């Protein structure tokens, strides 16, 4: 009989897992109090800037002329495009202020971030509403009948401002967000690329030499005898 040759004790231990090639990084908070304060400050400043839109709209918008015959009020020029011009003026002013606000926010905080974009969109939308109401308040009186009675018969007077296309209220926030995202994508800070490290798995364990005449070591299938590890006659156990 021959004695069974068993592998080392390390054969019963599982191989060590190979380390990950990517370095582990500690999780960072998505939103910080500073980012939230920046977004709130942007929304507040833009909301106040809506007063400028109202002042410019009431000053630059073309006027629609009305006239009274003593019984009713009519348009002085039925082919006038002044009513469309008021909407176009509001559109152009909103687009220009949207570009200016996006550039100002980007120059103030180049790193970008979700709170800044949300504050920019919310503040711009509120500013458009403020500008609309301020322009109506600063424009001609909305009481057309009282004005017609005051000026008299056949005397032209200005009609109140009116925004017929209410979709222009979205021009400022849409332009501001698009321009800000474009500026951030082109000239914003870039995240550093993760360092790549290559690590090889730990070497496996070695089994004891197998008995002569066998193709593999007992208990370890698939392990061939290494060259020069044959067992000689002097190493064989005594026969009974």
C-alpha positions in Angstrom: 0.0 0.0 0.0 1.0 3.6 -0.6 0.4 6.5 1.6 -2.0 9.1 0.3 -0.3 12.4 -0.5 -2.4 15.3 0.5 -2.0 18.9 -0.6 -1.0 21.7 1.7 -3.4 23.2 4.1 -3.6 26.2 1.9 -5.5 24.2 -0.7 -8.6 24.4 1.5 -8.5 28.2 1.5 -10.3 30.1 -1.2 -8.1 32.2 -3.5 -7.8 35.9 -2.5 -10.1 38.2 -4.5 -8.2 40.6 -6.9 -8.5 44.2 -5.9 -10.6 46.5 -8.1 -8.7 48.5 -10.7 -10.7 51.6 -9.8 -9.9 53.5 -6.6 -12.7 53.8 -4.1 -13.9 57.3 -3.5 -15.9 58.5 -0.5 -19.4 59.6 -1.4 -20.0 63.3 -1.6 -23.3 65.1 -0.9 -25.3 65.9 -4.1 -26.6 69.2 -2.8 -24.8 71.4 -0.3 -26.3 74.3 1.6 -24.1 76.7 -0.4 -25.6 75.5 -3.6 -29.1 75.9 -2.3 -28.3 79.4 -1.2 -26.9 80.3 -4.6 -30.0 79.0 -6.3 -32.3 81.0 -4.1 -30.2 84.2 -4.5 -30.3 83.8 -8.3 -34.1 83.4 -8.3 -34.5 86.4 -6.0 -32.3 88.7 -8.1 -33.9 87.7 -11.4 -37.4 88.3 -9.9 -36.4 91.8 -9.0 -34.9 92.3 -12.5 -38.4 91.7 -14.0 -39.2 95.3 -13.2 -36.6 96.3 -15.8 -38.5 94.2 -18.4 -41.7 96.0 -17.6 -40.2 99.4 -17.8 -38.5 98.7 -21.1 -41.7 97.2 -22.5 -43.9 100.1 -21.6 -41.3 102.5 -23.0 -40.4 100.8 -26.3 -43.7 99.0 -27.3 -45.5 100.7 -30.2 -48.9 102.3 -29.3 -52.2 101.4 -30.7 -54.3 104.5 -31.5 -58.1 104.6 -30.6 -60.7 107.1 -31.4 -64.2 107.8 -30.2 -67.3 109.0 -32.1 -69.1 109.8 -28.9 -70.9 106.5 -28.8 -68.2 103.8 -29.3 -64.5 103.4 -29.5 -62.8 102.3 -32.7 -59.3 101.7 -34.0 -57.9 104.7 -35.7 -56.0 102.6 -38.2 -57.4 99.1 -38.8 -54.3 98.0 -40.7 -51.9 99.0 -38.0 -49.4 96.3 -36.8 -48.8 98.0 -33.5 -50.7 95.2 -31.6 -48.3 92.6 -33.0 -45.4 94.9 -32.3 -46.1 94.9 -28.6 -45.8 91.2 -28.5 -42.6 91.3 -30.6 -41.1 93.9 -28.3 -41.8 91.8 -25.3 -40.3 88.7 -27.1 -37.1 90.5 -28.0 -36.6 92.1 -24.6 -37.2 88.7 -22.9 -34.7 87.0 -25.1 -32.0 89.6 -24.6 -32.5 89.6 -20.8 -32.4 85.8 -20.8 -29.0 85.8 -22.5 -27.7 88.5 -20.1 -28.9 86.6 -17.0 -27.4 83.3 -18.2 -24.0 84.9 -18.9 -24.1 86.7 -15.5 -24.9 83.5 -13.6 -22.2 81.6 -15.4 -19.6 84.2 -14.7 -20.6 84.3 -11.1 -20.5 80.5 -10.5 -18.7 78.7 -13.3 -19.0 75.2 -11.7 -22.7 75.0 -12.6 -25.0 72.7 -10.8 -28.7 71.7 -10.5 -29.6 74.4 -7.9 -28.3 77.2 -10.2 -30.2 75.9 -13.2 -33.4 75.6 -11.1 -32.9 79.1 -9.6 -32.3 80.5 -13.1 -35.4 78.9 -14.6 -37.7 79.8 -11.6 -36.4 83.3 -11.3 -36.6 84.0 -15.0 -40.2 82.7 -15.2 -41.2 84.9 -12.2 -39.4 87.9 -13.7 -41.3 87.5 -17.0 -44.6 87.6 -15.0 -43.4 90.7 -13.1 -42.4 92.4 -16.2 -45.7 91.8 -17.9 -47.7 93.2 -14.9 -45.4 96.2 -14.5 -45.7 97.0 -18.2 -49.4 96.9 -18.0 -49.4 99.2 -14.9 -47.0 101.7 -16.5 -48.7 101.8 -19.8 -51.9 103.6 -20.8 -54.9 103.3 -18.6 -57.0 100.2 -19.2 -60.3 102.1 -18.7 -60.9 103.0 -22.4 -64.3 104.4 -21.8 -63.1 106.9 -19.2 -60.2 108.0 -21.3 -62.5 108.5 -24.4 -64.8 110.7 -22.4 -62.0 112.7 -21.0 -60.2 113.4 -24.4 -63.5 114.1 -26.3 -65.0 113.1 -29.6 -62.7 112.3 -32.6 -59.5 112.8 -30.5 -57.1 109.8 -30.8 -55.6 108.3 -27.7 -53.4 105.4 -26.8 -54.9 102.0 -26.2 -53.7 100.0 -23.1 -50.8 97.6 -23.6 -51.9 94.0 -24.2 -49.9 90.8 -24.5 -51.9 88.6 -26.9 -49.4 85.8 -27.2 -49.0 84.6 -23.6 -46.4 82.0 -24.7 -43.8 84.8 -24.9 -43.8 84.7 -21.1 -41.6 81.5 -21.4 -39.0 83.1 -23.7 -36.9 84.5 -20.8 -36.6 81.2 -18.8 -36.1 79.0 -21.9 -33.4 81.2 -23.4 -31.6 81.6 -20.0 -31.5 77.9 -19.3 -30.4 77.0 -22.8 -27.6 79.6 -22.9 -26.4 78.7 -19.4 -26.2 75.0 -20.2 -24.3 75.7 -23.4 -21.8 77.9 -21.6 -21.3 75.3 -18.9 -20.8 72.6 -21.5 -18.2 74.7 -23.5 -16.3 76.5 -20.7 -17.3 74.9 -17.5 -14.9 72.9 -15.2 -14.2 69.3 -16.2 -14.1 66.4 -13.7 -10.7 64.7 -13.4 -10.5 61.3 -15.0 -10.2 58.4 -12.5 -6.7 57.0 -12.3 -6.4 53.5 -13.8 -4.3 51.0 -11.9 -3.7 47.5 -13.2 -3.4 44.8 -10.6 -2.8 41.1 -11.2 -4.6 38.4 -9.2 -2.8 36.7 -6.4 -0.8 33.6 -7.4 -2.5 30.3 -6.7 -1.2 27.7 -4.2 1.0 24.7 -5.0 0.1 21.1 -4.3 2.5 18.4 -3.0 4.2 16.2 -5.5 2.0 13.3 -6.7 2.7 9.7 -6.3 4.6 8.0 -9.1 2.6 6.7 -12.0 -0.4 9.1 -11.4 -1.3 11.9 -13.7 -2.5 14.3 -11.0 -2.1 14.8 -7.3 -4.7 13.1 -5.2 -7.5 15.4 -4.1 -6.4 18.1 -6.6 -7.7 17.2 -10.0 -6.1 18.8 -13.0 -2.7 19.5 -11.3 0.1 17.9 -13.4 3.5 16.8 -12.0 6.0 19.5 -12.4 9.1 18.6 -14.4 11.9 17.1 -12.3 9.5 16.2 -9.5 9.4 12.5 -10.1 9.6 10.3 -7.1 12.7 8.0 -7.1 12.9 4.4 -5.7 14.5 5.7 -2.5 11.4 7.9 -1.9 8.9 5.0 -2.3 7.3 3.7 0.9 8.4 0.1 2.0 6.2 -2.7 0.6 4.5 -5.0 3.1 
